[in-house]
């Protein structure tokens, strides 16, 4: 967008969505435009795509997360988006929460709870337009929660003195499964990032404390866990796990319904359509300038701060997306984005089940690396990722053919931009595990992408 300058003061020729958060002051003004901050994740250079896959490298504000800023308490309320889709008329039984795996429509991976479609969704015979989604909403609302976070922010004053303030944020979440001890809720990483305490509000207005089970910064996904013993029996009878649909079967023009904790006021509903599929959206992190690129669903259902982490549904009441990003600029309306269920589900499952590996079983890659930041990438025309400065002889990395000078862009299927991100993923791997590592290797004056299978060693 015109009139936007980057943090170095020069005019940017490539526009990005930006939602990184370096503090809890969740609203900012950039080039005269107001924006809400989202999450971070570095993209690698990609070829231009046509149709719905073309890149949206817009330097606009993404009303992704943080919204309301409270006054004297300096409580920046973080709000997140959420959308829902509607297309068919069916009926769905009202069943309460039950244990089990993720509830996926049309598959064997179900829990003993709601899985089909709600009644009272009306369509006109002429054009199939949805006129009443109250049935969908009433059946789905018990699966949606509000999430409130508390974080501490340090702010430097005019005279160099630093003061600490309490910052409150709000977002949404989706109940996805439970085991014998915990109820698991999917949300966005940027909703819970940096939070010291988490509180979940259920559909019956009861609140419980929660903890972060796992996060994946590159996909902006997180899972929050609530101890079942902390939930009243009456509440357990009213809430339910959500049913996930197949986002890969979506068509442009299908109705979309968004439910989420908009502006922290509580759950609300908006409707629209699926505007585009597989939109490549790049989000710029404010703290280090790195960018993250993901393929998202685009919808014109109103997405507001506080909806992040909420569900994008179809008319069957199935979750086909998790709201994450909104394009926010004065000349643009109706451009919200959600993480497709097809790409979110595998990550959510992993976040629920994975455990930190410690001791002699810890994995060892066998390299030393340097971060290739967005600034370095632009200056030296290098891909973002981890530059391999040294490969330890006899290590798994050396045995797989990793070389000094290679740049690691993906590790175990996840985009990475720093050693810290890669080490975070390594915590959940064991010695002897095999991981796929995507690298960029300089050959004849250009970088060539390669995939390596590396058998991880053990720490000594």
N, C-alpha and C positions, 0 to 999 in steps of 0.2 A: 504494500500500500504506500501511496506517496506520502511523504512527510515523515516517514519512520526512519530513525537512525539507530544504528546498533550502539552497543555500549562503548565502542571505541570512537564514536563520533563521526563515522563516515556513512554516506548513504548506502544502504544495503540494496543490492540488485536482486536478491532472492528473499522472498518474504516467508516468515515462519509463524506458526502458531507458537505461543510461548506460555508455559505454565510451570516452570520450575519454581521452587520455593526456597529462598535462602533464609527467610524468617517467617513469622506468622502474621505479618501485616499483609493481608490477603488481597487487597485491591491496590492498583497502581495506575498511574497515568503515563503513557508512553507516546511521545510525539503528538500530544493533544488528545489521544484516544484513551478511553478507559478500558481496562482489561482485567480478567481474572486469571490467576495462574494455574496451570496444570502440572503435568509430570514430565520426566525427562527420559530420553533414551536415544542413543546416537544411531543415525542411519548410515549405511554404507552407500557408496555411489551406485545408483540404479539407472537402468536404461529407461528412456521415456516410454510410457505406455499410452495406448490409445483408449478411447471409450471411458468406462467408469474407472479404469485403473490408472488414469493419468495423475500425476503428482499434484497435491495441493500444498505448495510451498508458500503459504501466505503468512506474511509477517503481521498477523493480526492477533488480537487478544483472544485467547481461548478462555471463555468463562467456564473454566474447567472445575475449579475447586472453590477457592476461597471467596467468600461473599461478604456478608454483613460484618461491618467493623463496629464493635461496641465502643461506647464512649470512654469514660474514665478508666474502665478496667482494661482497656486496650485489647478487648477480646475480638479478634478477627474471626468472624464466623465463616468457616470453610464450608461452602455448599457444593453439592455435586449433582450431576445430571442423571437422567434416567428416562428411557423411552419404552413404549410398548406397541406391538403391532397387532392388527386385527384383520382377519380375512374370511373366516368361515363361520357358519352358524352351527353350534353343537351344544351338547349339554355336559355338565360336569358335576359330579357329586361332591358334597361338602364333607370332607374327611379331615380329621385333625392330624397333628404331627405324629409320625411314626419313625422308627429307626431304619437305617439302611444306607445304601450307596446313593450317588447322585441319581435323581429321577429324570430319566431321559425318555422323551416320547418316542414310541416306535422301537424301543430296544429292550433288552433284558435287564438293563441297569436301572431298576426302579426301586423306590421305597413304597411302603404300603400307605400311600396317601394320594392326593389329587393328581391326576395325570392327563385328563382329557380337556374338553372345552366347555366354557361356561354358557349358560343359557341367557336369553334376553339380549343377545347382540343382534340388532336389526339391520337389514340392508334393503335398499330399494331395488325393485326388479329391473329398473331402467339401467342403472349404471353400477350397481353393487356398492354404493356408498354406505358406509356405516352410520346409522343415525342414533344408535343407543349401545353403549359399551358398558352399561352399569353391571350387567351380569358378569362380564370379564373382570371388572374391577372388584366386585364383591368376592369373587372366588380367588383372586390373586393377592389382594391386599394383606391377608394373613401371612404371606410369604415375604413381605417387604418390611424392612426395619429402618429406623432412623439411627444414625450413629453420631454421637457427640464426642469430640476429642478435646483434651486439655494439654497444652504445651507451654513451655516457657521460652520467652523471647528476650534477647538482650538488645537494647537500643542505645546507641551512642548519642549523647546530647551535644548541644552547641559548644560546650566547654570541654569536650573530651571525656566526660564522665559517662560511665555505662550503667544503665538501669535495667533491671529485669522485670518483665511484665508477664502476666498470665494471659495466654491467648486461647480462645475457645473456637473450635471449628465444628462444622456440621456436614454430614453427608448421608448417603443412603446405603443399604445393603440388601442382599438377597439370601434367604435361608436356603442352603443347598443340600445339607445332609447332617447326620448325627451318628455318633457311636454310643458306646455304653457310658461315656463320661461327658462328652461335649456336643454342643450344637454348633455347626459350622456355618459361617455367613461369608459370602463372597462380596467384595467391594473393590474400590480402586486403591492402588498403592498410595496415590497422592492424598487420599482421604485420611490414612492412618500414619503417614510418614511423619516422624518427629514427635508423635504423641506420647505423652507420659502416662495418661490415663484414657480409657475408652469406656463409654457408656452406651448401651443398646436400648432403644425404646421399641417395644413390640406393639402390635396392632391394638391391644387392649390397654395401652398407655402404661403398662408396667415397665420398669427399668431394671437392668442388671449390669454389673460390671463385666468387662470383656478383656481379652488379651489378644495380641497379634499372634496368629499361628504361623504364618509365613507370608512373604512378599516376593514379588517379581517386578523389579523396577522397569525392566525393558518392555514389559507388556502392560504396565500400569495396573497390575492385578494384586490383590491381597486376600487373605482369608483370616477372619476374626473368629475366635473360639469363645463360647460361653459355657460355663460349667452347668450341666443339667441340674445339679443339686441346688443351684442358685435360682432356678426358674420355678415359680409356683405351679402346682398341678393345674390350677384353673387356667393359667396362661398356656400351658402345654396343650390343653384341650382346644385352644383357639388358634394357635399358630400351625403352620404346615410348611413342608419343604416345597420349593418351586419345581415345576416341570420344565425341562429344557427342550427346545425344539431345534430343528436343523436349519441354521442360518444359510447354509449353502444352497438350500432349495428356495430361498426368497426370490421374488421378482420385483423389479422397480414398479412402484405404483401401489403396492400392497399397503393397507392401512397400518399405521403405527400408533401405539398407545404408550405414553410415558407416565410412569408413576414414581414419585420421589419426594424427598424432603426439601422442596424448593424454598430457598432463602431461610431455612431453619424453622419455617412456620408449621411443619408437619406434612403428612403425605397429601399430595395433590395429583391430579390426572390431567394430561394433555393428549391430544390426538393429532395425527398427521399421516404422512405416507412415507414409505421407503423411497428416498429421493435418488439414491445411487448405491451401488455395491462396490466393494473393494477399492474404496478411495484411499490413496496413499497420502496420509496426513503426517507431516513432520512437525514435531513440537520442540521448541527450543527451551533449554534449561537456562534460567536466569543466572544461576550461580557460576557456571563454568562455560556457558555458551555452546555446550554440546547439544546435538539434536537427536531425536528419536523418531523413527519412521515406522508406522504400522498401517496395515490395511484395515480400514474401518467401514462400518455401515453409515450412510448419511441419511438423515431424516429431517423433515421440517416440523415435526412435533416439538412444541416449545420445550427447550432444555434450559434450565436456569441453575444458578449457583445453589448447591445443596442437593441437586439431583444426581451428582456423580456417585457411581456405585449402584444406582438403581437399575431396574430391569426394563429392557425393550421387549415388548410382548407382541405375539400375533393374536388373531381372533380366537385361537384355541386356548389362550391363556398361557402359552408356552413362552419361556424366556428365549429370545433369539439374539439378544445383545445386552451388554452392560454399558450403560452410559458413561462417557469419559470426557469428551471434549466438545466445546461449542465455539463456533466462529463468531466473534463479537466485535462488530465495527458499525459505525453509524449508518453506513450506506448498504449494509447487508442484513437480511432477515432470514430466519428459518434454516440455518445450517448447523445442525447438531450432529454429533458422531458417537457411535457406540462400538464397543469391541464385539465382534461376531461370536456367537456361542460356539461355533465350530472350532475357533482358535482358542477361546477362553477355557473350555471344559478340560482339556488335557492339562493345562497349567494349574487350574483349580484343584484337580484331583491330586496332582503332585504336591501342591502346597499343603494339602490336608494330610497326606500320608508320609511325607518325607521326615526324616529325623536327622539331627546333627550327629555326625560320626566323629568320635574322639579317640585319642590314644593311638595305639599301634596300627589300628585299622584305618587311620586317616589317609586320604589320598595325597599323592605327591606328583606334580606334573614335571618338574625339572627344568624350569627356566627362570630367568630374571627379566623383567619387562619394564617398559616405560610407557606411560599413557600418551596416546596421540590425541590431543584435545582438538576441539573444533578450530581453534586459532592456529595450532600447528598444522592441522590438516589443510586449512586454506592457504597458509603461507608456503608450505612445501609441496602442495599437491599430493598429499598422502591420504590414504583411507583412514577414517577414524577407527580406533581400536587400541590394542596393546602391541607396542613395538617390541619384538623379541631381541633383547640386548645380549643375552647369553643363553646357550643351551648346554645343560649339564651332561657330560659324557656318561653314557650308560643308562640315562633316564628314559622313561617312557616317551617323552617328547623327542629325544634324540633317535630312539629306535624307530619312531614313526616317520622320521624324515623332516621334522621341524628344523628350520635353519635360522641362524642369526640374520636379522633384517626382515624376517617375515612379520606381517602384521595380523594379529588374531582379531577377527571381527565377530565371530560367533563361537560360543563354547557350549557344548551340550544342547545345541539347538536354540540358544538364547543370544540375542545381540548384546555385545559388551563394548564398553568404551574405556574401561579402566581396569587396572590390576585388582582394585578393591571389589569391583563387580564380579570378576572371575573368581577371586578367593571366596566370595560369598557363596557362589555356586559350588565350589570345591568342598565346602563344609558338609555337604550332604552326600558326597561320594566316598566310596571306600577303595582301598588299595585293591587292584585287580579289576576294577570297573573299566569298561571301554567307553570312551566318549568320542563324539564326532566334533572335530575342531575345523572351522572354516577360516582360511587365511587368505591374505592378499600377498603375492610374491612378485617382486620387481623383476621383470624380464624384458629385455630389449626396449627399455625406456618406458614401459607401462606396467601397471599392476594386473596380474592374472589371478583370478580366484581359484582356490584349490581346497579340497576337503581331505582331511587326514583322520584316520582312526587311531586313537592313542590309548594304549593300555596304561592306566595310572599305576605308579609305584607306591611304595609306602615311605613314610617319613622315618628318618633314622636318628 
